Amino acid sequence: MILGPKHLLDIAAYKPGASVEEIRRTYGLHDVEKLASNENPFGPSPRAIEAAQQALMHAHLYNDGGLELRNVLASVHNHPVSGITVHNGSDAIIHQIMRTFLLPGDTALSCTGGFVSFGIAVRSAGNTPVFVPQAEGYRFDVDGLIAAIDETTKVVYVPNPNNPTGTHLTEAEVRRLLDHIPASTILILDEAYYEYASVMAPATYISGIALQHPNVLTLRTFSKAYGLASLRIGYAIGSPEVVQWLHKTKLPFDPNGVGCAAAVAALNDSAHVEHTVAQTISGMHLLSNTLNECGYTTSASVANFVFVDCGTAELATDFHLQLLHRGFITRPLAGFGIPTAVRITIGTPEQNHRLANVLSELSATFTNA
């Protein structure tokens, strides 16, 4: 019998959420809204679609491995191209970092209730993820992270804002964390929701790119604000001395040429991103106000989703099912280590208004109001 490595035994295969068609069939519904995966409901830029279509004409040829996209990103961020790498979404880069930098006996550190890919990536590399509890308000605990750093800590992972809570570390907190990170330790700042956070929290939020710190690797994605989720394009920016190792371990023709072409075009359509962010912030205000006024327990999210803590795992399961019965697919968070909570993506204005009415209707059951 062929067996896999022992360190993979405890890793569960990823199970995609239910599709819109599946929920329609199961519950006999006509109007079903998928608000489970933090996708951009406004879609990609028309320029990105056109560029992708053009790139398909050359699908029989190998692409440049993202070189053109790296050059454009270097111009956008005023950063050396040697300090930028691109891959099949920022998820792939998280896995690549762990495979590249973790040696036997090394550990990687984060907080509970964070992005699930971190723990999977560390275990897949045969290493141990170390988690400290979140702080009050569903926030990453900087003091806890600092206290947990030891001689085995090779990577510290902070999704900023955090998925699934939407909360963020302030500039002062990020700088304090950096002050306590050894020279041999990498701080990953995963900024999948940067475009939203930088507008919703301009006074307190700082990007890792602006820090210009040799220990920091900043991750970004085209899956959210740019609306290119299925094309799987993400990138990392950091010191060329660090990023060079990621160049060595990336497959030569990843990411795909269609996705790279769309990403380049999307970068040249800032108006589309601004519209997406503005519409999302409007929806965030509506849903956050509804949740707060109805007495739900929620977080201070600065991403493109809201977070609802129902208090118990049983209530969270029921809340998720009640929303399903009313045509809303959401994400229960047991897999993220928060079994009492549910995450809901901000949708279109029409989806948000319909959801707000449903949240008000359900509040008598799922709040203390």
Secondary structure, DSSP 8 states (H G I E B T S, - for coil): -----GGGTT---------HHHHHHHHT-S--EE-SS---TT---HHHHHHHHHHHTTTTS---TTHHHHHHHHHHHT--GGGEEEESHHHHHHHHHHHHH--TT-EEEEETTS-HHHHHHHHHTT-EEEEE--BTTTB--HHHHHHH--TTEEEEEEESS-TTT-----HHHHHHHHHTS-TT-EEEEE-TTHHHHHHHSTTT---HHHH--TTEEEEEESSSTT--GGG--EEEE--HHHHHHHHHHS-TT-S-HHHHHHHHHHHT-HHHHHHHHHHHHHHHHHHHHHHHHHT-EE----SSEEEEE-SSHHHHHHHHHHHHHTTEE-EE-GGGT-TTEEEEE---HHHHHHHHHHHHHHHHHHS--
